[in-house]
Protein backbone atom coordinates (compact mmCIF):
# COMPACT_ATOMS: atom_id res chain seq x y z
CA UNK A 1 0.00 0.00 0.00
CA UNK A 2 2.73 2.48 0.85
CA UNK A 3 4.54 1.90 -2.42
CA UNK A 4 1.52 3.13 -4.35
CA UNK A 5 0.96 6.22 -2.21
CA UNK A 6 1.24 9.50 -4.05
CA UNK A 7 3.43 12.29 -2.80
CA UNK A 8 1.41 15.10 -1.22
CA UNK A 9 1.09 18.18 -3.36
CA UNK A 10 0.51 21.48 -1.58
CA UNK A 11 -1.53 24.41 -2.76
CA UNK A 12 1.65 26.40 -3.41
CA UNK A 13 3.46 25.44 -6.61
CA UNK A 14 7.07 24.42 -6.08
CA UNK A 15 9.55 26.55 -7.97
CA UNK A 16 13.27 26.05 -8.35
CA UNK A 17 15.62 26.57 -5.43
CA UNK A 18 14.88 29.77 -3.50
CA UNK A 19 17.37 32.62 -3.84
CA UNK A 20 19.30 33.16 -0.64
CA UNK A 21 21.53 35.96 -1.94
CA UNK A 22 19.94 38.73 0.14
CA UNK A 23 19.89 36.61 3.29
CA UNK A 24 23.53 35.62 2.74
CA UNK A 25 24.59 39.24 2.19
CA UNK A 26 22.90 40.37 5.40
CA UNK A 27 24.49 37.46 7.28
CA UNK A 28 27.99 38.33 6.04
CA UNK A 29 27.45 42.01 6.85
CA UNK A 30 26.35 41.25 10.41
CA UNK A 31 29.21 38.79 10.87
CA UNK A 32 31.71 41.44 9.79
CA UNK A 33 30.25 43.92 12.29
CA UNK A 34 30.47 41.22 14.95
CA UNK A 35 34.19 40.70 14.24
CA UNK A 36 34.83 44.45 14.37
CA UNK A 37 33.07 44.74 17.73
CA UNK A 38 35.00 41.73 19.06
CA UNK A 39 38.29 43.27 17.89
CA UNK A 40 37.39 46.50 19.68
CA UNK A 41 36.50 44.57 22.83
CA UNK A 42 39.82 42.70 22.87
CA UNK A 43 41.73 45.93 22.07
CA UNK A 44 43.03 44.62 18.76
CA UNK A 45 41.81 47.82 17.13
CA UNK A 46 41.42 51.02 19.10
CA UNK A 47 39.15 53.60 17.49
Buried (B, 14 or more C-beta within 10 A) or exposed (E): EEEEEEEEEEEEEEEEEEEEEEEEEEEEEEEEEEEEEEEEEEEEEEE
